[in-house]
């Protein structure tokens, strides 16, 4: 497994950890609907990231495209969930349009997953 794959694996695990933490925090903060959404997105995407790393490790999908998809998901999660969590906990946004930008990156990431399924693999 490459260093990049190990980093993506660790970031997927971190997404799961942060999803659990955000869920717990949302249970103690009144009116924290956006924090719950951030937690859900983190928890939904954490196993997807782990799966993408597994796909690259086994050579099942086109590695560069799959890694790009995982990177887009990580960046999208950071912007989307980070913005929602910051707004819920501190009342300030990450930066203007962070959540919509993150949402678009998440959609791009999923599109790249679909593309990776059809990009031909080179077999030696």
C-alpha positions in Angstrom: 0.0 0.0 0.0 1.4 3.4 -1.0 1.9 6.3 1.3 -1.0 8.1 -0.4 -3.3 5.1 0.2 -2.2 5.0 3.9 -3.0 8.7 4.2 -6.5 8.3 2.6 -7.1 5.3 4.9 -6.2 7.4 7.9 -8.4 10.3 6.7 -11.3 7.9 6.3 -10.8 6.7 9.8 -10.6 10.3 11.0 -13.9 11.0 9.3 -15.5 8.2 11.2 -14.0 9.4 14.5 -15.1 13.0 13.9 -18.6 11.7 12.8 -19.0 9.9 16.2 -17.7 13.0 18.1 -20.0 15.3 16.2 -23.0 13.0 16.8 -22.2 13.0 20.5 -21.8 16.8 20.6 -25.1 17.3 18.7 -26.8 15.3 21.4 -25.8 17.9 23.9 -26.3 21.1 21.9 -29.8 22.4 21.5 -30.8 23.2 17.9 -27.8 21.5 16.4 -29.4 20.2 13.3 -26.5 21.3 11.1 -24.1 19.5 13.4 -26.2 16.3 13.0 -26.0 16.7 9.3 -22.2 17.2 9.4 -22.0 14.0 11.6 -24.1 12.0 9.2 -22.0 13.1 6.2 -18.8 12.1 8.0 -20.2 8.8 9.0 -21.6 8.0 5.6 -18.4 8.8 3.8 -15.9 7.2 6.2 -16.6 3.6 5.0 -16.7 4.9 1.4 -13.2 6.2 1.8 -12.0 2.9 3.3 -13.6 1.1 0.4 -11.9 3.3 -2.2 -8.6 2.5 -0.6 -9.4 -1.2 -0.7 -10.3 -0.9 -4.4 -6.9 0.8 -5.2 -5.0 -1.7 -3.1 -6.5 -4.7 -4.9 -6.3 -3.0 -8.3 -10.0 -3.4 -8.9 -10.5 0.1 -10.3 -8.2 2.6 -12.1 -5.9 3.7 -9.2 -5.3 7.3 -10.2 -9.0 8.0 -10.8 -10.0 6.2 -7.6 -7.5 8.1 -5.6 -8.6 11.4 -7.1 -12.2 10.4 -6.2 -11.1 9.7 -2.6 -9.3 13.0 -2.4 -12.3 14.9 -3.7 -14.4 13.2 -1.0 -12.0 14.2 1.7 -11.8 17.8 0.6 -15.5 18.0 0.1 -16.1 16.5 3.6 -13.7 19.0 5.1 -15.4 21.9 3.6 -19.0 20.8 3.9 -18.9 19.2 7.4 -16.3 21.6 8.7 -18.5 24.6 7.7 -21.7 23.1 9.2 -19.9 22.1 12.4 -18.2 25.5 12.8 -21.5 27.3 12.3 -23.3 25.1 14.9 -20.6 25.3 17.5 -19.2 28.8 17.1 -21.8 30.6 14.9 -19.2 31.5 12.3 -18.7 30.0 8.8 -15.5 28.5 7.7 -15.5 31.0 4.8 -18.3 32.2 2.4 -19.6 29.3 0.2 -17.6 26.7 2.0 -20.5 24.3 2.5 -21.8 24.6 -1.1 -18.2 24.2 -2.4 -17.8 21.1 -0.3 -21.1 19.7 -1.5 -20.1 20.2 -5.1 -16.7 18.4 -4.4 -18.6 15.5 -2.8 -20.7 15.2 -5.9 -17.6 15.3 -8.1 -16.0 12.7 -5.9 -18.9 10.3 -6.4 -18.9 11.0 -10.1 -15.2 10.1 -10.2 -16.0 6.8 -8.4 -18.4 6.0 -11.2 -15.8 7.0 -13.8 -13.1 4.8 -12.1 -15.4 1.8 -12.5 -15.1 2.2 -16.3 -11.6 3.4 -17.0 -9.7 0.5 -18.5 -7.1 -1.1 -16.3 -3.6 -1.8 -17.7 -2.6 -5.4 -17.1 1.0 -6.4 -17.3 
